[in-house]
Structure formats: C-alpha cells, structure tokens
Amino acid sequence: MLKHPDQPMFYVIEADANTLSVATKRKLLNGARNGDTNELAPVEFGNPRGEGHWASCISVVDPIGKEVTQRIELEENEAAFSIAAVSFSSQDDEWFLVVGTGKDTCLSPRKSTNGYIHIYRFLNDGKELEFIHKTKVDEPPLALLGFQGRLLAGIGKDLKIYDLGMKQLLRKAQGQVAPNLINGLQTQGSRVIVSDVQESVTYVVYKYQDNRLIPFADDMIPRFTTCTTMVDYETVAGGDRFGNFWIVRCPQKASDESDEDPAGGHLIHERSYLQGAPNRLNLMCHFYPQDIPTSVQKAQLVTGGRDTLVWTGLQGTIGLMIPFVSREDVDFFQTLEQHMRTEDAPLAGRDHLIYRSYYVPVKGVIDGDLCENYSLLPRDKKAMIAAELDRSIREVERKIAVGFLRPFVSASERVLTYSAGYAESGCVLAVE
C-alpha cells in the first residue's frame, strides 16, 4: 500500500496465486460451448482457481469517501509485487505511480518468464490513474524507490537506475550489489541501503561523476530480511523472518570514506573481505520478540517528542523501540531486569535470557514487558528488589510507569512495546 505524496489517496496492489484473472476467466466463459456459462459470484463462492495463474490488480482507495475510485486488472498472467511514487526530474518533477510485476511467476522454486515496470500518471487529484507504458525487465522487480529525480529498482541481484522515456524507461546505471535477491531499498543522499532476501543489508553509494553504484559495507550475519528503515545516515533497523529485530551501523571511517571520494576510485579498487564488501557493519542491538516483523518506521509518538521505532508483526503485534537518553536509566533498568529474571522465572522453566537470545545473543535491549511484571510480584520480593536498587517500592513503580510512556498508550488496546536504543549507549527498553 502507498499513499499519494500530496493528496489523501491510497494505492493498493493485490496478487493472488493459483487464481484465474478477470481477463482469463472472461476468455474461458466466452469460449465455452455448452450452455452452462453462468459466472458464480466471487463474494459467495470465491474466485475460480487455476494452477500457474495469477489474479492481480491495482486499486485506488479514497479513505474520506470510503470507496474504491478505480481498479485496474492486470492481464497476461502478471502479478504485482512492488509499488512506489516517483518524481522524475526530466518531467518537471511530476509524480508518477510505478508498479513492478512478474509474468508467469512461480514462488517455489523461484522462477518467472520476465518482469515489467508499469508507469501510471495521476489524474483528478490522484483519484484516477492513466497508463503510460511498461518496460520489460529480466526478473520481477521486488523493490522500487524514487532516487534523485529518477527510479531506483531492485531486479534480482542487480540495482538499476531508470529515467522516464517516451515509450519505455531508460536505464542509466546498473550494478550487481546483492548476493541473492533484492527485496527492499532505503536511501538518504547518495547512499542506498539494499536489503537481500537472505543476506541482511548492503550499503551502496552512487557516484554521479562515474555513474556507478558501489557497495562498500555489508553484514557478517545472514539475515532473511523482511523490513528495514534508516534510523540515521549510518544506522539501519530491520527484522527477519525468524522473528528477530536488529540494528546495525556502518563504521564511521568507512562511512566517511564513501562520501569523501567523488569518483569512488578508492572504493572500486579496495580489496573485498570474505568475498563481500570491503567493510563490515557493527551489530548495535539484537532482540527476539517472537514475531516476524513486517514493517518498521521511525516516528514520534507526540509532537516534539523523542524519535522511536514502531514496528508491526505478522501475528498482529505492534511494537515500540524507545531509546534511552541517560546512562542512569540504562543502569536502573538493566539491574531491574536482572532481578526480574531471577525472581519472576517463566512457568515453563525456560531461562529468559536464552529465550530472548534465540537466534543471536540479545544485545543492547532491555525487555520492558519483563520489567513491568514488577508490579505483580509479592510485596516482600518488591521490597528486596527495591532495596537492591536503593529506592522505595513506590519510586521503582513510578520509574517504570514514566519510563514506559504510559500516557501515550491507549487503555483500550494492548500494545506490545519493545524499546530499543540506537543511541551511542546502544541500550533499549520495552513497554506495553
């Protein structure tokens, strides 16, 4: 789903595997020779199934009018996989809707005949779309992003830059930057963060003078990435399909070197490390929330408040990573968490530290849900922990309530919040 850059309109791509498209279904009905050609209502009986077929469409949703203003059905057995709004400098910075599709796609084993990039123009304040053209590519583009007035597309292992032409997109630059398959893109300035389907993220810099895309840093841990976002220029937060949330950071020296050389000659001739990029990313935080993150976004809970990381999970989890500001808070909640691991052991007997370190040892994260259980302990245990913290029971409970931002959480819904720190201290806390 994508929001219009200026108007209150949403654009949704849908794709259903092993389902007959509207065009294919109409063709079969018209070619039927017997008298039974009545179409069953999809609302009651579902769409007709067909192995190897895809039903896919692009919907324009008006949330204010509560209606779908336009629906474009894709033909030729195409399935939509990616969507982006791109402003092209060659077209006086006009916004276009870009959709990446795959033809005759098979998910397992992964194969397809080819891919397409569709271009649509916004009409009537974004309520309608006008088809411009589509460009044939080798594989389905799984990641699209606007980049310096042009289109950045992740197609297979290759990262490509396109400009808008009269009859099709014009390729301006290309580079093989991912080990397997690009499934996500983030950018700031000339830096591009490329997510791989099973090899974490790669930092890429675009050198305008030589028109080259150069990877200069990658991760040493294989992560089956599902979502990413840039916390700052050097730091990236993301999740993987094994239910982990992590934050990695590019070394400051490598980051400065990638920006200093305007032509990128030093990066091109630098020796690779273990058949990868010349530099390795540093793991700042790692946490196992037992849910697969599907999206993560840097946001503020209140106007003028601190930046936090809000993420959603496959099972309906809404998580929140909150950075610590002071070292005093870090030490307090670390000590409290250690006592809670001892005094509030899980009923099944599994060690809490081992549980949160399921994939990689937990680092830089404090489990706020565990700390909140302090209020459920017997009074004698509360007094013992408070004495260790050199505070009263009331002060400890007030510290937990204030630290976990209870005023900003609705009382009518349960929100799982895991606070993560992307500050220099690298510590985080979790709340509900």
Protein Blocks (a to p, Z undefined) as FASTA:
>chain_A
ZZdfkbccdddddddehiacfklmmmmmmmpmbfblcccdfklnopaddehiacdddddd
dfklopafbdcddehhiacfbdcddddfkloopacddddddehiafbdcddfbdcddddd
deehhiaccdfbdcddfbdcfbdcdeehiacddehjbccdddddfkbccdfbdcdfbfkb
ccbdcdehjbccdddfklopadddddfklopacdfbdcfbdcddfbdcdfblmbccdddf
kopacdddddfklmmmmmmmmnommmmmpcceehiafbdcddfbdcdehpacfbdcdddf
bghiacddddddfkopacdddddfbfklmmmmmmmmmmmmmmmccfklpafklmmmmmbc
cehiacfklmmmmmmpcfklmmmmmmmnopafklmmmmmmmmnommlpcfkbccdddddd
fbfnopacddZZ
